């Protein structure tokens, strides 16, 4: 018998789990996001000219890429703890998804379709 696997508790694991749960929620609420691939990359390979991007939306390829290092590391001083990192990850997922569907992030809530 194999020994039990350690729990998923590394920074990358927590990032992936947070992204996955936010994406699962959004896919359940927005049909337009069901076929979209949400990917995680360490750093962007392109320059936007207005700062380091946190995500990239590619509607033609039905893909959203989230950049882990900038999302986690560019938090304001004093906000670099587990709770703020989770909020930053969820915020990036919602902002990227909102950009993909042409909405504002706060419009992606459960009652947004009725507006």
Biopython code that builds the backbone (N, CA, C, O; Angstrom):
import numpy as np
from Bio.PDB.StructureBuilder import StructureBuilder

atoms = [
    (1, "UNK", "N", (0.842, -1.170, 0.000)),
    (1, "UNK", "CA", (0.000, 0.000, 0.000)),
    (1, "UNK", "C", (0.897, 1.247, 0.000)),
    (1, "UNK", "O", (1.922, 1.302, 0.679)),
    (2, "UNK", "N", (0.475, 2.234, -0.780)),
    (2, "UNK", "CA", (1.218, 3.489, -0.869)),
    (2, "UNK", "C", (0.921, 4.372, 0.338)),
    (2, "UNK", "O", (-0.171, 4.318, 0.904)),
    (3, "UNK", "N", (1.901, 5.182, 0.726)),
    (3, "UNK", "CA", (1.616, 6.124, 1.822)),
    (3, "UNK", "C", (0.665, 7.218, 1.335)),
    (3, "UNK", "O", (0.634, 7.525, 0.143)),
    (4, "UNK", "N", (-0.094, 7.795, 2.231)),
    (4, "UNK", "CA", (-1.033, 8.847, 1.813)),
    (4, "UNK", "C", (-0.281, 10.059, 1.262)),
    (4, "UNK", "O", (0.826, 10.376, 1.698)),
    (5, "UNK", "N", (-0.905, 10.722, 0.301)),
    (5, "UNK", "CA", (-0.305, 11.917, -0.267)),
    (5, "UNK", "C", (-0.472, 13.094, 0.693)),
    (5, "UNK", "O", (-1.488, 13.196, 1.381)),
    (6, "UNK", "N", (0.515, 13.972, 0.739)),
    (6, "UNK", "CA", (0.347, 15.149, 1.604)),
    (6, "UNK", "C", (-0.754, 16.052, 1.058)),
    (6, "UNK", "O", (-1.014, 16.053, -0.145)),
    (7, "UNK", "N", (-1.398, 16.814, 1.925)),
    (7, "UNK", "CA", (-2.464, 17.709, 1.448)),
    (7, "UNK", "C", (-1.901, 18.772, 0.506)),
    (7, "UNK", "O", (-0.734, 19.153, 0.599)),
    (8, "UNK", "N", (-2.743, 19.234, -0.387)),
    (8, "UNK", "CA", (-2.347, 20.300, -1.298)),
    (8, "UNK", "C", (-2.342, 21.605, -0.514)),
    (8, "UNK", "O", (-3.397, 22.164, -0.215)),
    (9, "UNK", "N", (-1.150, 22.085, -0.183)),
    (9, "UNK", "CA", (-1.089, 23.269, 0.657)),
    (9, "UNK", "C", (0.034, 24.212, 0.259)),
    (9, "UNK", "O", (0.376, 25.114, 1.024)),
    (10, "UNK", "N", (0.612, 24.024, -0.916)),
    (10, "UNK", "CA", (1.627, 24.960, -1.372)),
    (10, "UNK", "C", (0.985, 26.174, -2.003)),
    (10, "UNK", "O", (-0.213, 26.176, -2.284)),
    (11, "UNK", "N", (1.772, 27.197, -2.226)),
    (11, "UNK", "CA", (1.248, 28.435, -2.802)),
    (11, "UNK", "C", (0.637, 28.183, -4.178)),
    (11, "UNK", "O", (-0.441, 28.697, -4.475)),
    (12, "UNK", "N", (1.308, 27.405, -5.016)),
    (12, "UNK", "CA", (0.788, 27.102, -6.350)),
    (12, "UNK", "C", (-0.507, 26.300, -6.252)),
    (12, "UNK", "O", (-1.454, 26.545, -6.999)),
    (13, "UNK", "N", (-0.542, 25.347, -5.332)),
    (13, "UNK", "CA", (-1.762, 24.552, -5.133)),
    (13, "UNK", "C", (-2.929, 25.445, -4.720)),
    (13, "UNK", "O", (-4.028, 25.320, -5.261)),
    (14, "UNK", "N", (-2.697, 26.338, -3.772)),
    (14, "UNK", "CA", (-3.766, 27.238, -3.321)),
    (14, "UNK", "C", (-4.219, 28.151, -4.456)),
    (14, "UNK", "O", (-5.410, 28.431, -4.590)),
    (15, "UNK", "N", (-3.273, 28.615, -5.274)),
    (15, "UNK", "CA", (-3.620, 29.460, -6.414)),
    (15, "UNK", "C", (-4.535, 28.694, -7.366)),
    (15, "UNK", "O", (-5.580, 29.206, -7.769)),
    (16, "UNK", "N", (-4.151, 27.480, -7.723)),
    (16, "UNK", "CA", (-4.940, 26.670, -8.656)),
    (16, "UNK", "C", (-6.324, 26.354, -8.096)),
    (16, "UNK", "O", (-7.313, 26.395, -8.829)),
    (17, "UNK", "N", (-6.401, 26.047, -6.830)),
    (17, "UNK", "CA", (-7.693, 25.741, -6.210)),
    (17, "UNK", "C", (-8.587, 26.976, -6.195)),
    (17, "UNK", "O", (-9.784, 26.878, -6.465)),
    (18, "UNK", "N", (-8.018, 28.134, -5.883)),
    (18, "UNK", "CA", (-8.791, 29.374, -5.866)),
    (18, "UNK", "C", (-9.296, 29.722, -7.259)),
    (18, "UNK", "O", (-10.461, 30.081, -7.428)),
    (19, "UNK", "N", (-8.423, 29.616, -8.258)),
    (19, "UNK", "CA", (-8.841, 29.870, -9.641)),
    (19, "UNK", "C", (-9.952, 28.894, -10.024)),
    (19, "UNK", "O", (-10.978, 29.296, -10.572)),
    (20, "UNK", "N", (-9.743, 27.616, -9.733)),
    (20, "UNK", "CA", (-10.727, 26.590, -10.092)),
    (20, "UNK", "C", (-12.085, 26.826, -9.486)),
    (20, "UNK", "O", (-13.098, 26.650, -10.162)),
    (21, "UNK", "N", (-12.136, 27.225, -8.215)),
    (21, "UNK", "CA", (-13.436, 27.440, -7.582)),
    (21, "UNK", "C", (-14.118, 28.687, -8.141)),
    (21, "UNK", "O", (-15.337, 28.688, -8.313)),
    (22, "UNK", "N", (-13.365, 29.742, -8.425)),
    (22, "UNK", "CA", (-13.967, 30.944, -9.019)),
    (22, "UNK", "C", (-14.476, 30.651, -10.431)),
    (22, "UNK", "O", (-15.564, 31.088, -10.806)),
    (23, "UNK", "N", (-13.691, 29.917, -11.206)),
    (23, "UNK", "CA", (-14.101, 29.574, -12.574)),
    (23, "UNK", "C", (-15.335, 28.678, -12.552)),
    (23, "UNK", "O", (-16.245, 28.859, -13.361)),
    (24, "UNK", "N", (-15.374, 27.728, -11.645)),
    (24, "UNK", "CA", (-16.536, 26.841, -11.532)),
    (24, "UNK", "C", (-17.802, 27.647, -11.246)),
    (24, "UNK", "O", (-18.848, 27.404, -11.848)),
    (25, "UNK", "N", (-17.704, 28.593, -10.337)),
    (25, "UNK", "CA", (-18.851, 29.458, -10.036)),
    (25, "UNK", "C", (-19.280, 30.227, -11.281)),
    (25, "UNK", "O", (-20.463, 30.248, -11.621)),
    (26, "UNK", "N", (-18.323, 30.857, -11.963)),
    (26, "UNK", "CA", (-18.648, 31.680, -13.136)),
    (26, "UNK", "C", (-19.225, 30.848, -14.275)),
    (26, "UNK", "O", (-20.146, 31.291, -14.960)),
    (27, "UNK", "N", (-18.697, 29.665, -14.480)),
    (27, "UNK", "CA", (-19.243, 28.799, -15.539)),
    (27, "UNK", "C", (-20.678, 28.393, -15.242)),
    (27, "UNK", "O", (-21.489, 28.245, -16.156)),
    (28, "UNK", "N", (-20.987, 28.215, -13.973)),
    (28, "UNK", "CA", (-22.356, 27.878, -13.600)),
    (28, "UNK", "C", (-23.323, 29.025, -13.810)),
    (28, "UNK", "O", (-24.517, 28.810, -14.021)),
    (29, "UNK", "N", (-22.806, 30.250, -13.753)),
    (29, "UNK", "CA", (-23.660, 31.425, -13.888)),
    (29, "UNK", "C", (-23.693, 31.995, -15.304)),
    (29, "UNK", "O", (-24.654, 32.673, -15.669)),
    (30, "UNK", "N", (-22.671, 31.737, -16.102)),
    (30, "UNK", "CA", (-22.541, 32.354, -17.418)),
    (30, "UNK", "C", (-22.254, 31.298, -18.476)),
    (30, "UNK", "O", (-21.159, 30.737, -18.525)),
    (31, "UNK", "N", (-23.243, 31.033, -19.319)),
    (31, "UNK", "CA", (-23.076, 30.053, -20.392)),
    (31, "UNK", "C", (-21.902, 30.399, -21.303)),
    (31, "UNK", "O", (-21.231, 29.506, -21.821)),
    (32, "UNK", "N", (-21.653, 31.703, -21.500)),
    (32, "UNK", "CA", (-20.572, 32.140, -22.386)),
    (32, "UNK", "C", (-19.199, 31.688, -21.918)),
    (32, "UNK", "O", (-18.248, 31.696, -22.699)),
    (33, "UNK", "N", (-19.081, 31.293, -20.655)),
    (33, "UNK", "CA", (-17.787, 30.900, -20.098)),
    (33, "UNK", "C", (-17.602, 29.389, -20.002)),
    (33, "UNK", "O", (-16.530, 28.922, -19.616)),
    (34, "UNK", "N", (-18.626, 28.627, -20.346)),
    (34, "UNK", "CA", (-18.547, 27.162, -20.169)),
    (34, "UNK", "C", (-17.479, 26.514, -21.024)),
    (34, "UNK", "O", (-16.845, 25.551, -20.592)),
    (35, "UNK", "N", (-17.267, 27.020, -22.220)),
    (35, "UNK", "CA", (-16.280, 26.424, -23.127)),
    (35, "UNK", "C", (-14.936, 27.143, -23.103)),
    (35, "UNK", "O", (-14.015, 26.760, -23.824)),
    (36, "UNK", "N", (-14.817, 28.172, -22.289)),
    (36, "UNK", "CA", (-13.577, 28.949, -22.220)),
    (36, "UNK", "C", (-12.562, 28.185, -21.385)),
    (36, "UNK", "O", (-12.872, 27.664, -20.313)),
    (37, "UNK", "N", (-11.336, 28.132, -21.907)),
    (37, "UNK", "CA", (-10.233, 27.503, -21.175)),
    (37, "UNK", "C", (-9.564, 28.555, -20.304)),
    (37, "UNK", "O", (-9.096, 29.574, -20.811)),
    (38, "UNK", "N", (-9.515, 28.322, -19.021)),
    (38, "UNK", "CA", (-8.794, 29.189, -18.092)),
    (38, "UNK", "C", (-7.457, 28.511, -17.800)),
    (38, "UNK", "O", (-7.406, 27.401, -17.270)),
    (39, "UNK", "N", (-6.382, 29.205, -18.158)),
    (39, "UNK", "CA", (-5.043, 28.654, -17.980)),
    (39, "UNK", "C", (-4.267, 29.514, -16.991)),
    (39, "UNK", "O", (-4.576, 30.686, -16.779)),
    (40, "UNK", "N", (-3.261, 28.902, -16.397)),
    (40, "UNK", "CA", (-2.380, 29.602, -15.468)),
    (40, "UNK", "C", (-0.978, 29.573, -16.043)),
    (40, "UNK", "O", (-0.469, 28.519, -16.423)),
    (41, "UNK", "N", (-0.361, 30.743, -16.100)),
    (41, "UNK", "CA", (1.038, 30.858, -16.511)),
    (41, "UNK", "C", (1.770, 31.615, -15.405)),
    (41, "UNK", "O", (1.158, 32.354, -14.634)),
    (42, "UNK", "N", (3.066, 31.425, -15.340)),
    (42, "UNK", "CA", (3.836, 32.122, -14.302)),
    (42, "UNK", "C", (3.892, 33.615, -14.548)),
    (42, "UNK", "O", (3.513, 34.412, -13.690)),
    (43, "UNK", "N", (4.371, 33.990, -15.734)),
    (43, "UNK", "CA", (4.565, 35.399, -16.076)),
    (43, "UNK", "C", (4.118, 35.645, -17.511)),
    (43, "UNK", "O", (4.147, 34.731, -18.336)),
    (44, "UNK", "N", (3.708, 36.859, -17.812)),
    (44, "UNK", "CA", (3.353, 37.178, -19.201)),
    (44, "UNK", "C", (4.608, 37.217, -20.071)),
    (44, "UNK", "O", (5.692, 37.570, -19.607)),
    (45, "UNK", "N", (4.441, 36.852, -21.322)),
    (45, "UNK", "CA", (5.568, 36.912, -22.263)),
    (45, "UNK", "C", (5.427, 38.107, -23.197)),
    (45, "UNK", "O", (6.250, 38.297, -24.092)),
    (46, "UNK", "N", (4.400, 38.902, -22.995)),
    (46, "UNK", "CA", (4.173, 40.083, -23.816)),
    (46, "UNK", "C", (4.118, 41.318, -22.920)),
    (46, "UNK", "O", (3.896, 41.207, -21.714)),
    (47, "UNK", "N", (4.317, 42.464, -23.497)),
    (47, "UNK", "CA", (4.315, 43.723, -22.771)),
    (47, "UNK", "C", (3.153, 44.567, -23.253)),
    (47, "UNK", "O", (2.992, 44.773, -24.456)),
    (48, "UNK", "N", (2.342, 45.057, -22.330)),
    (48, "UNK", "CA", (1.210, 45.898, -22.708)),
    (48, "UNK", "C", (1.600, 47.364, -22.776)),
    (48, "UNK", "O", (0.875, 48.167, -23.362)),
    (49, "UNK", "N", (2.717, 47.721, -22.196)),
    (49, "UNK", "CA", (3.141, 49.105, -22.202)),
    (49, "UNK", "C", (2.574, 49.927, -21.062)),
    (49, "UNK", "O", (3.081, 51.015, -20.791)),
    (50, "UNK", "N", (1.536, 49.446, -20.381)),
    (50, "UNK", "CA", (0.952, 50.187, -19.263)),
    (50, "UNK", "C", (1.125, 49.441, -17.941)),
    (50, "UNK", "O", (0.371, 49.666, -16.995)),
    (51, "UNK", "N", (2.093, 48.576, -17.879)),
    (51, "UNK", "CA", (2.347, 47.818, -16.662)),
    (51, "UNK", "C", (2.332, 46.327, -16.932)),
    (51, "UNK", "O", (2.141, 45.886, -18.066)),
    (52, "UNK", "N", (2.533, 45.574, -15.896)),
    (52, "UNK", "CA", (2.563, 44.116, -16.008)),
    (52, "UNK", "C", (1.130, 43.594, -16.005)),
    (52, "UNK", "O", (0.390, 43.838, -15.052)),
    (53, "UNK", "N", (0.729, 42.885, -17.049)),
    (53, "UNK", "CA", (-0.646, 42.361, -17.072)),
    (53, "UNK", "C", (-0.831, 41.235, -16.064)),
    (53, "UNK", "O", (0.098, 40.478, -15.784)),
    (54, "UNK", "N", (-2.028, 41.135, -15.528)),
    (54, "UNK", "CA", (-2.371, 40.060, -14.600)),
    (54, "UNK", "C", (-3.071, 38.913, -15.315)),
    (54, "UNK", "O", (-3.108, 37.791, -14.809)),
    (55, "UNK", "N", (-3.625, 39.191, -16.489)),
    (55, "UNK", "CA", (-4.302, 38.170, -17.284)),
    (55, "UNK", "C", (-4.265, 38.580, -18.743)),
    (55, "UNK", "O", (-3.914, 39.706, -19.095)),
    (56, "UNK", "N", (-4.640, 37.626, -19.578)),
    (56, "UNK", "CA", (-4.787, 37.883, -21.014)),
    (56, "UNK", "C", (-6.042, 37.173, -21.488)),
    (56, "UNK", "O", (-6.255, 36.002, -21.173)),
    (57, "UNK", "N", (-6.863, 37.872, -22.235)),
    (57, "UNK", "CA", (-8.106, 37.324, -22.772)),
    (57, "UNK", "C", (-7.922, 37.148, -24.272)),
    (57, "UNK", "O", (-7.517, 38.078, -24.969)),
    (58, "UNK", "N", (-8.222, 35.946, -24.765)),
    (58, "UNK", "CA", (-8.123, 35.650, -26.194)),
    (58, "UNK", "C", (-9.448, 35.019, -26.642)),
    (58, "UNK", "O", (-9.578, 33.795, -26.666)),
    (59, "UNK", "N", (-10.429, 35.859, -26.997)),
    (59, "UNK", "CA", (-11.743, 35.325, -27.380)),
    (59, "UNK", "C", (-11.687, 34.408, -28.598)),
    (59, "UNK", "O", (-12.448, 33.444, -28.675)),
    (60, "UNK", "N", (-10.803, 34.692, -29.547)),
    (60, "UNK", "CA", (-10.724, 33.859, -30.753)),
    (60, "UNK", "C", (-10.347, 32.422, -30.410)),
    (60, "UNK", "O", (-10.833, 31.484, -31.040)),
    (61, "UNK", "N", (-9.497, 32.251, -29.428)),
    (61, "UNK", "CA", (-9.071, 30.909, -28.997)),
    (61, "UNK", "C", (-9.896, 30.407, -27.817)),
    (61, "UNK", "O", (-9.636, 29.317, -27.309)),
    (62, "UNK", "N", (-10.885, 31.180, -27.372)),
    (62, "UNK", "CA", (-11.699, 30.858, -26.193)),
    (62, "UNK", "C", (-10.798, 30.528, -25.004)),
    (62, "UNK", "O", (-10.908, 29.468, -24.387)),
    (63, "UNK", "N", (-9.897, 31.481, -24.701)),
    (63, "UNK", "CA", (-8.909, 31.229, -23.648)),
    (63, "UNK", "C", (-8.696, 32.487, -22.806)),
    (63, "UNK", "O", (-8.656, 33.607, -23.316)),
    (64, "UNK", "N", (-8.562, 32.263, -21.512)),
    (64, "UNK", "CA", (-8.162, 33.289, -20.565)),
    (64, "UNK", "C", (-6.933, 32.753, -19.857)),
    (64, "UNK", "O", (-6.946, 31.643, -19.325)),
    (65, "UNK", "N", (-5.869, 33.548, -19.854)),
    (65, "UNK", "CA", (-4.638, 33.146, -19.171)),
    (65, "UNK", "C", (-4.428, 34.070, -17.986)),
    (65, "UNK", "O", (-4.425, 35.292, -18.135)),
    (66, "UNK", "N", (-4.256, 33.488, -16.817)),
    (66, "UNK", "CA", (-3.995, 34.238, -15.590)),
    (66, "UNK", "C", (-2.515, 34.092, -15.245)),
    (66, "UNK", "O", (-1.962, 32.994, -15.301)),
    (67, "UNK", "N", (-1.874, 35.212, -14.888)),
    (67, "UNK", "CA", (-0.443, 35.211, -14.585)),
    (67, "UNK", "C", (-0.241, 35.197, -13.073)),
    (67, "UNK", "O", (-0.466, 36.192, -12.384)),
    (68, "UNK", "N", (0.183, 34.054, -12.587)),
    (68, "UNK", "CA", (0.269, 33.805, -11.148)),
    (68, "UNK", "C", (1.209, 34.745, -10.411)),
    (68, "UNK", "O", (0.826, 35.322, -9.393)),
    (69, "UNK", "N", (2.418, 34.909, -10.897)),
    (69, "UNK", "CA", (3.406, 35.696, -10.157)),
    (69, "UNK", "C", (2.963, 37.149, -9.974)),
    (69, "UNK", "O", (3.000, 37.643, -8.848)),
    (70, "UNK", "N", (2.546, 37.853, -11.028)),
    (70, "UNK", "CA", (2.101, 39.233, -10.791)),
    (70, "UNK", "C", (0.862, 39.329, -9.902)),
    (70, "UNK", "O", (0.754, 40.250, -9.093)),
    (71, "UNK", "N", (-0.064, 38.400, -10.043)),
    (71, "UNK", "CA", (-1.275, 38.440, -9.218)),
    (71, "UNK", "C", (-0.907, 38.296, -7.750)),
    (71, "UNK", "O", (-1.426, 39.028, -6.907)),
    (72, "UNK", "N", (-0.019, 37.365, -7.436)),
    (72, "UNK", "CA", (0.338, 37.116, -6.042)),
    (72, "UNK", "C", (1.368, 38.090, -5.493)),
    (72, "UNK", "O", (1.329, 38.425, -4.309)),
    (73, "UNK", "N", (2.275, 38.544, -6.321)),
    (73, "UNK", "CA", (3.414, 39.315, -5.815)),
    (73, "UNK", "C", (3.260, 40.827, -5.877)),
    (73, "UNK", "O", (4.016, 41.541, -5.219)),
    (74, "UNK", "N", (2.315, 41.331, -6.638)),
    (74, "UNK", "CA", (2.169, 42.776, -6.768)),
    (74, "UNK", "C", (1.073, 43.330, -5.856)),
    (74, "UNK", "O", (0.391, 44.296, -6.199)),
    (75, "UNK", "N", (0.923, 42.714, -4.716)),
    (75, "UNK", "CA", (-0.043, 43.198, -3.731)),
    (75, "UNK", "C", (0.540, 44.396, -2.991)),
    (75, "UNK", "O", (1.755, 44.477, -2.813)),
    (76, "UNK", "N", (-0.304, 45.323, -2.559)),
    (76, "UNK", "CA", (0.206, 46.471, -1.797)),
    (76, "UNK", "C", (0.872, 46.015, -0.496)),
    (76, "UNK", "O", (0.499, 44.995, 0.082)),
    (77, "UNK", "N", (1.841, 46.773, -0.059)),
    (77, "UNK", "CA", (2.543, 46.468, 1.191)),
    (77, "UNK", "C", (1.531, 46.341, 2.331)),
    (77, "UNK", "O", (0.614, 47.152, 2.460)),
    (78, "UNK", "N", (1.714, 45.329, 3.137)),
    (78, "UNK", "CA", (0.801, 45.085, 4.247)),
    (78, "UNK", "C", (-0.390, 44.217, 3.887)),
    (78, "UNK", "O", (-1.188, 43.870, 4.758)),
    (79, "UNK", "N", (-0.522, 43.860, 2.615)),
    (79, "UNK", "CA", (-1.635, 43.022, 2.166)),
    (79, "UNK", "C", (-1.153, 41.682, 1.619)),
    (79, "UNK", "O", (-1.896, 40.995, 0.916)),
    (80, "UNK", "N", (0.062, 41.313, 1.930)),
    (80, "UNK", "CA", (0.632, 40.068, 1.409)),
    (80, "UNK", "C", (0.444, 38.941, 2.411)),
    (80, "UNK", "O", (1.407, 38.442, 2.993)),
    (81, "UNK", "N", (-0.800, 38.553, 2.602)),
    (81, "UNK", "CA", (-1.120, 37.428, 3.465)),
    (81, "UNK", "C", (-2.077, 36.515, 2.710)),
    (81, "UNK", "O", (-2.535, 36.857, 1.620)),
    (82, "UNK", "N", (-2.374, 35.380, 3.273)),
    (82, "UNK", "CA", (-3.184, 34.371, 2.578)),
    (82, "UNK", "C", (-4.555, 34.911, 2.163)),
    (82, "UNK", "O", (-5.009, 34.644, 1.050)),
    (83, "UNK", "N", (-5.209, 35.655, 3.030)),
    (83, "UNK", "CA", (-6.555, 36.162, 2.713)),
    (83, "UNK", "C", (-6.498, 37.161, 1.556)),
    (83, "UNK", "O", (-7.322, 37.097, 0.644)),
    (84, "UNK", "N", (-5.548, 38.069, 1.586)),
    (84, "UNK", "CA", (-5.441, 39.062, 0.510)),
    (84, "UNK", "C", (-4.992, 38.418, -0.800)),
    (84, "UNK", "O", (-5.426, 38.833, -1.875)),
    (85, "UNK", "N", (-4.129, 37.410, -0.718)),
    (85, "UNK", "CA", (-3.736, 36.700, -1.950)),
    (85, "UNK", "C", (-4.952, 36.023, -2.567)),
    (85, "UNK", "O", (-5.144, 36.080, -3.781)),
    (86, "UNK", "N", (-5.767, 35.389, -1.745)),
    (86, "UNK", "CA", (-6.978, 34.736, -2.264)),
    (86, "UNK", "C", (-7.913, 35.759, -2.910)),
    (86, "UNK", "O", (-8.449, 35.514, -3.991)),
    (87, "UNK", "N", (-8.109, 36.897, -2.256)),
    (87, "UNK", "CA", (-8.963, 37.940, -2.825)),
    (87, "UNK", "C", (-8.381, 38.460, -4.134)),
    (87, "UNK", "O", (-9.128, 38.746, -5.069)),
    (88, "UNK", "N", (-7.063, 38.585, -4.213)),
    (88, "UNK", "CA", (-6.425, 39.057, -5.445)),
    (88, "UNK", "C", (-6.623, 38.061, -6.578)),
    (88, "UNK", "O", (-6.866, 38.455, -7.719)),
    (89, "UNK", "N", (-6.520, 36.778, -6.268)),
    (89, "UNK", "CA", (-6.708, 35.738, -7.284)),
    (89, "UNK", "C", (-8.157, 35.752, -7.768)),
    (89, "UNK", "O", (-8.409, 35.772, -8.973)),
    (90, "UNK", "N", (-9.098, 35.743, -6.846)),
    (90, "UNK", "CA", (-10.516, 35.759, -7.227)),
    (90, "UNK", "C", (-10.853, 37.015, -8.022)),
    (90, "UNK", "O", (-11.598, 36.951, -9.000)),
    (91, "UNK", "N", (-10.316, 38.142, -7.610)),
    (91, "UNK", "CA", (-10.554, 39.395, -8.323)),
    (91, "UNK", "C", (-10.027, 39.323, -9.746)),
    (91, "UNK", "O", (-10.697, 39.768, -10.678)),
    (92, "UNK", "N", (-8.834, 38.767, -9.922)),
    (92, "UNK", "CA", (-8.268, 38.642, -11.267)),
    (92, "UNK", "C", (-9.128, 37.733, -12.137)),
    (92, "UNK", "O", (-9.342, 38.028, -13.313)),
    (93, "UNK", "N", (-9.622, 36.639, -11.580)),
    (93, "UNK", "CA", (-10.478, 35.727, -12.342)),
    (93, "UNK", "C", (-11.757, 36.458, -12.769)),
    (93, "UNK", "O", (-12.162, 36.368, -13.928)),
    (94, "UNK", "N", (-12.389, 37.175, -11.846)),
    (94, "UNK", "CA", (-13.623, 37.889, -12.172)),
    (94, "UNK", "C", (-13.374, 39.004, -13.185)),
    (94, "UNK", "O", (-14.168, 39.180, -14.109)),
    (95, "UNK", "N", (-12.290, 39.756, -13.029)),
    (95, "UNK", "CA", (-11.981, 40.821, -13.981)),
    (95, "UNK", "C", (-11.708, 40.255, -15.379)),
    (95, "UNK", "O", (-12.187, 40.795, -16.376)),
    (96, "UNK", "N", (-10.945, 39.178, -15.446)),
    (96, "UNK", "CA", (-10.634, 38.568, -16.744)),
    (96, "UNK", "C", (-11.901, 38.006, -17.389)),
    (96, "UNK", "O", (-12.119, 38.186, -18.587)),
    (97, "UNK", "N", (-12.735, 37.330, -16.603)),
    (97, "UNK", "CA", (-13.985, 36.776, -17.138)),
    (97, "UNK", "C", (-14.913, 37.902, -17.595)),
    (97, "UNK", "O", (-15.576, 37.781, -18.625)),
    (98, "UNK", "N", (-14.958, 38.980, -16.843)),
    (98, "UNK", "CA", (-15.794, 40.122, -17.219)),
    (98, "UNK", "C", (-15.317, 40.726, -18.534)),
    (98, "UNK", "O", (-16.123, 41.079, -19.395)),
    (99, "UNK", "N", (-14.016, 40.840, -18.679)),
    (99, "UNK", "CA", (-13.475, 41.342, -19.945)),
    (99, "UNK", "C", (-13.870, 40.413, -21.087)),
    (99, "UNK", "O", (-14.224, 40.876, -22.172)),
    (100, "UNK", "N", (-13.811, 39.122, -20.852)),
    (100, "UNK", "CA", (-14.149, 38.141, -21.882)),
    (100, "UNK", "C", (-15.604, 38.289, -22.341)),
    (100, "UNK", "O", (-15.882, 38.252, -23.539)),
    (101, "UNK", "N", (-16.526, 38.457, -21.396)),
    (101, "UNK", "CA", (-17.951, 38.541, -21.754)),
    (101, "UNK", "C", (-18.426, 39.968, -22.004)),
    (101, "UNK", "O", (-19.598, 40.187, -22.310)),
    (102, "UNK", "N", (-17.521, 40.945, -21.873)),
    (102, "UNK", "CA", (-17.887, 42.325, -22.143)),
    (102, "UNK", "C", (-18.751, 42.960, -21.071)),
    (102, "UNK", "O", (-19.646, 43.750, -21.371)),
    (103, "UNK", "N", (-18.485, 42.619, -19.833)),
    (103, "UNK", "CA", (-19.237, 43.157, -18.691)),
    (103, "UNK", "C", (-18.265, 43.765, -17.691)),
    (103, "UNK", "O", (-17.050, 43.734, -17.884)),
    (104, "UNK", "N", (-18.818, 44.313, -16.630)),
    (104, "UNK", "CA", (-18.028, 44.767, -15.496)),
    (104, "UNK", "C", (-17.971, 43.612, -14.494)),
    (104, "UNK", "O", (-18.910, 42.820, -14.428)),
    (105, "UNK", "N", (-16.890, 43.497, -13.710)),
    (105, "UNK", "CA", (-16.759, 42.355, -12.786)),
    (105, "UNK", "C", (-17.930, 42.206, -11.824)),
    (105, "UNK", "O", (-18.355, 41.085, -11.544)),
    (106, "UNK", "N", (-18.459, 43.312, -11.314)),
    (106, "UNK", "CA", (-19.566, 43.233, -10.358)),
    (106, "UNK", "C", (-20.866, 42.796, -11.014)),
    (106, "UNK", "O", (-21.835, 42.484, -10.322)),
    (107, "UNK", "N", (-20.898, 42.769, -12.340)),
    (107, "UNK", "CA", (-22.090, 42.308, -13.045)),
    (107, "UNK", "C", (-22.123, 40.782, -13.188)),
    (107, "UNK", "O", (-23.086, 40.238, -13.728)),
    (108, "UNK", "N", (-21.108, 40.102, -12.722)),
    (108, "UNK", "CA", (-21.046, 38.651, -12.879)),
    (108, "UNK", "C", (-21.680, 37.913, -11.706)),
    (108, "UNK", "O", (-21.578, 36.689, -11.622)),
    (109, "UNK", "N", (-22.318, 38.617, -10.821)),
    (109, "UNK", "CA", (-22.984, 37.996, -9.680)),
    (109, "UNK", "C", (-24.204, 37.196, -10.109)),
    (109, "UNK", "O", (-24.566, 37.207, -11.286)),
    (110, "UNK", "N", (-24.841, 36.505, -9.175)),
    (110, "UNK", "CA", (-25.945, 35.605, -9.509)),
    (110, "UNK", "C", (-27.182, 36.310, -10.048)),
    (110, "UNK", "O", (-27.956, 35.692, -10.778)),
    (111, "UNK", "N", (-27.396, 37.580, -9.715)),
    (111, "UNK", "CA", (-28.585, 38.285, -10.175)),
    (111, "UNK", "C", (-28.329, 39.159, -11.396)),
    (111, "UNK", "O", (-29.227, 39.874, -11.843)),
    (112, "UNK", "N", (-27.112, 39.112, -11.943)),
    (112, "UNK", "CA", (-26.735, 40.027, -13.028)),
    (112, "UNK", "C", (-27.534, 39.772, -14.300)),
    (112, "UNK", "O", (-27.798, 40.718, -15.042)),
    (113, "UNK", "N", (-27.921, 38.553, -14.575)),
    (113, "UNK", "CA", (-28.654, 38.243, -15.801)),
    (113, "UNK", "C", (-30.021, 38.911, -15.849)),
    (113, "UNK", "O", (-30.569, 39.150, -16.925)),
    (114, "UNK", "N", (-30.567, 39.209, -14.671)),
    (114, "UNK", "CA", (-31.903, 39.801, -14.610)),
    (114, "UNK", "C", (-31.903, 41.303, -14.892)),
    (114, "UNK", "O", (-32.964, 41.911, -15.033)),
    (115, "UNK", "N", (-30.716, 41.896, -14.973)),
    (115, "UNK", "CA", (-30.623, 43.351, -15.189)),
    (115, "UNK", "C", (-30.621, 43.704, -16.631)),
    (115, "UNK", "O", (-30.548, 44.883, -16.977)),
]
sb = StructureBuilder()
sb.init_structure("model")
sb.init_model(0)
sb.init_chain("A")
sb.init_seg("    ")
for serial, (resi, resn, name, xyz) in enumerate(atoms, 1):
    if name == "N":
        sb.init_residue(resn, " ", resi, " ")
    sb.init_atom(name, np.array(xyz, "f"), 0.0, 1.0, " ", f" {name:<3s}", serial, name[0])
structure = sb.get_structure()
